């Protein structure tokens, strides 16, 4: 009995050591990647891929791979012997996890709240590209589409919830009717309210869970991407009228 317990303890210890060793390897590979590709895009997740020695990284612009032994970035897809797209499986799971972190009930909603077609936008009132997108969106027929709007504000030093655009975002959450006025740079008296402050805090908490991102960012058909893709969004609006 005693020898059996000792064997089981040894097995558990070996398992824990092995798991710790794998985590150490992942951490070292990620640190090496950050040191090698200093200006790389924000990484949402980092871990082993189906190919030994190759690590997969999920970003808002898609999945990519890193081979630390040769310090190589690899782009493309991995398929198994049955033709299953393993990369797509990882992306779908990662994207769903990302979407699940968003408290849609706290989002600002524009368009038709009962529409079947919807998308998420992550914006900042001081972002120039966000302003261009906002002016484009104002011209679209949104009678068949729903926009979930989240505000992402940072001071540039990683402090989410602080920085330029905070007061404007809170004002918009208190007074949604002023969204276009602020994005069109009209001067108005900025106000706060308890609901706006609470919703802004919820947005900031969600952005912390998502990790670093640029603005504007979008989630369309379950796929996140950074930047205003006018063609993609125009097609989405057109499809919303077909249903």
C-alpha positions as CSV (number, residue, x, y, z in Angstrom):
1,X,0.0,0.0,0.0
2,X,2.8,2.4,1.0
3,X,4.7,1.7,-2.3
4,X,1.5,2.3,-4.3
5,X,1.0,5.7,-2.6
6,X,4.7,6.6,-3.2
7,X,4.3,5.6,-6.9
8,X,1.2,7.7,-7.2
9,X,2.9,10.7,-5.5
10,X,5.8,10.4,-7.9
11,X,3.5,10.2,-10.9
12,X,1.6,13.4,-9.7
13,X,4.9,15.2,-9.1
14,X,6.2,14.2,-12.6
15,X,2.9,15.5,-14.1
16,X,3.2,18.8,-12.3
17,X,6.8,19.3,-13.2
18,X,6.0,18.5,-16.9
19,X,3.2,21.0,-16.9
20,X,5.3,23.6,-15.3
21,X,8.1,23.0,-17.8
22,X,5.7,23.4,-20.7
23,X,4.5,26.7,-19.2
24,X,8.0,27.9,-18.8
25,X,8.8,27.1,-22.4
26,X,5.7,29.0,-23.6
27,X,6.6,32.0,-21.4
28,X,10.2,32.0,-22.7
29,X,9.0,31.7,-26.3
30,X,6.6,34.6,-25.8
31,X,9.3,36.8,-24.2
32,X,11.7,36.0,-27.1
33,X,9.0,37.0,-29.6
34,X,8.4,40.3,-27.9
35,X,12.1,41.0,-27.8
36,X,12.6,40.1,-31.4
37,X,9.5,41.8,-32.9
38,X,9.3,44.9,-30.8
39,X,6.7,46.7,-32.9
40,X,4.5,43.7,-33.5
41,X,0.7,43.8,-33.2
42,X,-1.0,43.2,-29.9
43,X,-1.2,39.5,-28.9
44,X,-4.4,38.2,-27.4
45,X,-3.2,34.7,-26.8
46,X,0.0,32.8,-27.1
47,X,0.5,29.0,-26.9
48,X,1.6,25.8,-28.6
49,X,0.4,24.9,-32.1
50,X,-0.3,21.4,-33.5
51,X,3.3,21.5,-34.8
52,X,6.0,20.9,-32.2
53,X,8.2,23.9,-31.7
54,X,5.8,26.3,-33.5
55,X,3.7,28.6,-31.4
56,X,0.4,30.2,-32.4
57,X,-0.7,33.7,-31.6
58,X,-4.1,35.2,-31.8
59,X,-4.4,38.9,-32.7
60,X,-7.3,41.1,-33.7
61,X,-6.0,40.8,-37.3
62,X,-6.0,37.0,-37.2
63,X,-3.9,34.0,-36.3
64,X,-0.1,33.8,-36.9
65,X,2.7,31.5,-35.9
66,X,6.1,32.0,-34.4
67,X,9.1,29.6,-34.6
68,X,11.5,30.8,-31.9
69,X,14.5,28.5,-32.9
70,X,14.9,30.5,-36.1
71,X,13.1,33.6,-35.0
72,X,10.6,33.3,-37.8
73,X,7.0,34.6,-38.2
74,X,4.8,32.2,-40.2
75,X,1.5,33.2,-41.8
76,X,-1.0,30.7,-43.2
77,X,-3.2,27.8,-42.2
78,X,-2.6,24.4,-40.7
79,X,-4.7,21.4,-42.0
80,X,-4.8,17.9,-40.6
81,X,-4.8,14.7,-42.8
82,X,-8.6,14.8,-43.1
83,X,-8.5,18.4,-44.6
84,X,-9.8,20.0,-41.4
85,X,-8.7,23.6,-41.0
86,X,-7.1,23.6,-37.6
87,X,-6.2,27.3,-37.7
88,X,-9.9,28.2,-38.4
89,X,-11.0,26.1,-35.4
90,X,-8.5,28.0,-33.1
91,X,-9.7,31.4,-34.5
92,X,-13.3,30.6,-34.0
93,X,-12.8,29.5,-30.4
94,X,-10.6,32.6,-29.7
95,X,-13.0,35.0,-31.3
96,X,-15.9,33.6,-29.4
97,X,-14.0,33.9,-26.1
98,X,-13.3,37.5,-27.1
99,X,-17.0,38.2,-27.8
100,X,-18.1,36.6,-24.6
101,X,-16.0,39.1,-22.6
102,X,-18.1,42.0,-23.9
103,X,-21.1,43.1,-21.7
104,X,-23.5,44.0,-24.6
105,X,-26.0,45.2,-22.1
106,X,-23.8,48.1,-21.3
107,X,-23.1,49.1,-24.9
108,X,-24.5,52.1,-26.6
109,X,-26.9,50.9,-29.3
110,X,-27.5,52.7,-32.5
111,X,-29.7,51.7,-35.5
112,X,-32.6,49.3,-35.1
113,X,-32.4,47.6,-31.7
114,X,-34.6,44.8,-33.0
115,X,-32.5,44.2,-36.1
116,X,-31.1,40.7,-36.8
117,X,-27.9,42.0,-38.3
118,X,-25.5,43.6,-35.8
119,X,-21.8,44.4,-35.3
120,X,-19.6,45.7,-32.5
121,X,-17.5,48.9,-32.8
122,X,-14.8,50.0,-30.4
123,X,-14.1,53.6,-30.6
124,X,-12.6,56.8,-29.1
125,X,-13.9,60.3,-29.6
126,X,-10.4,61.6,-30.2
127,X,-9.4,59.0,-32.8
128,X,-9.1,60.5,-36.3
129,X,-10.0,57.3,-38.0
130,X,-13.0,56.8,-35.7
131,X,-14.2,60.2,-36.7
132,X,-14.0,59.3,-40.4
133,X,-15.9,56.0,-39.7
134,X,-18.5,57.9,-37.6
135,X,-19.2,60.3,-40.4
136,X,-19.5,57.4,-42.9
137,X,-21.9,55.6,-40.5
138,X,-24.1,58.6,-40.1
139,X,-24.8,58.5,-43.9
140,X,-25.8,54.8,-43.9
141,X,-29.4,53.5,-43.8
142,X,-29.3,51.7,-40.4
143,X,-33.0,50.7,-40.3
144,X,-32.0,47.0,-40.6
145,X,-28.8,47.0,-38.6
146,X,-27.8,47.3,-34.9
147,X,-24.5,48.8,-33.8
148,X,-23.1,48.0,-30.4
149,X,-20.7,50.8,-29.4
150,X,-18.0,50.5,-26.8
151,X,-15.5,53.2,-25.8
152,X,-11.8,52.4,-25.4
153,X,-9.8,55.2,-23.7
154,X,-6.1,54.9,-22.7
155,X,-3.5,57.4,-21.7
156,X,-0.8,55.8,-23.9
157,X,0.9,54.2,-20.9
158,X,-1.4,51.2,-20.7
159,X,-3.9,52.8,-18.2
160,X,-7.2,51.9,-19.7
161,X,-10.0,54.2,-18.7
162,X,-7.8,57.3,-18.5
163,X,-6.8,59.7,-21.2
164,X,-8.1,61.8,-24.0
165,X,-11.7,61.1,-24.9
166,X,-12.9,60.0,-21.5
167,X,-15.1,63.0,-20.7
168,X,-16.5,62.9,-24.2
169,X,-17.3,59.2,-24.0
170,X,-19.0,59.6,-20.6
171,X,-21.1,62.5,-22.0
172,X,-22.2,60.4,-25.0
173,X,-23.2,57.5,-22.7
174,X,-25.3,60.0,-20.8
175,X,-26.6,61.8,-23.9
176,X,-26.4,59.4,-26.9
177,X,-28.1,62.1,-29.1
178,X,-24.8,64.0,-29.0
179,X,-22.7,61.2,-30.5
180,X,-22.6,62.8,-33.9
181,X,-22.1,66.3,-32.6
182,X,-19.0,65.2,-30.7
183,X,-17.5,63.2,-33.5
184,X,-18.1,66.1,-35.8
185,X,-16.1,68.3,-33.4
186,X,-19.0,70.5,-32.5
187,X,-18.4,72.4,-29.2
188,X,-20.8,71.4,-26.5
189,X,-20.8,71.5,-22.7
190,X,-19.7,68.1,-21.5
191,X,-21.8,66.5,-18.7
192,X,-21.6,63.4,-16.5
193,X,-24.2,61.2,-14.9
194,X,-24.2,58.1,-12.7
195,X,-25.3,55.8,-15.5
196,X,-22.7,57.2,-17.9
197,X,-19.9,56.8,-15.4
198,X,-21.0,53.2,-14.5
199,X,-21.2,52.2,-18.2
200,X,-17.9,53.8,-19.0
201,X,-16.3,51.7,-16.2
202,X,-17.9,48.6,-17.6
203,X,-16.5,49.4,-21.0
204,X,-13.0,49.9,-19.6
205,X,-13.2,46.7,-17.6
206,X,-14.2,44.8,-20.8
207,X,-11.3,46.4,-22.7
208,X,-8.8,45.3,-20.0
209,X,-10.0,41.7,-20.5
210,X,-9.7,42.0,-24.3
211,X,-6.2,43.4,-24.1
212,X,-4.6,46.2,-26.1
213,X,-6.3,47.2,-29.4
214,X,-6.4,50.0,-31.8
215,X,-9.4,52.2,-32.6
216,X,-11.6,51.9,-34.4
217,X,-11.9,48.1,-34.0
218,X,-14.9,46.0,-35.1
219,X,-16.4,42.6,-34.6
220,X,-18.3,41.6,-37.7
221,X,-19.8,38.1,-38.1
222,X,-17.8,36.9,-35.2
223,X,-14.5,38.1,-36.6
224,X,-12.6,40.9,-35.0
225,X,-10.4,43.3,-37.0
226,X,-8.7,46.7,-36.5
227,X,-9.3,49.7,-38.8
228,X,-12.2,51.1,-40.8
229,X,-12.8,48.6,-43.6
230,X,-15.4,50.5,-45.6
231,X,-15.9,47.7,-48.2
232,X,-16.6,45.1,-45.6
233,X,-19.0,47.3,-43.6
234,X,-20.8,48.5,-46.7
235,X,-21.4,44.9,-47.7
236,X,-22.8,44.2,-44.2
237,X,-25.2,47.1,-44.5
238,X,-26.3,46.0,-47.9
239,X,-26.9,42.4,-46.7
240,X,-29.0,43.6,-43.8
241,X,-31.6,44.9,-46.3
242,X,-31.8,41.6,-48.1
243,X,-33.1,39.6,-45.1
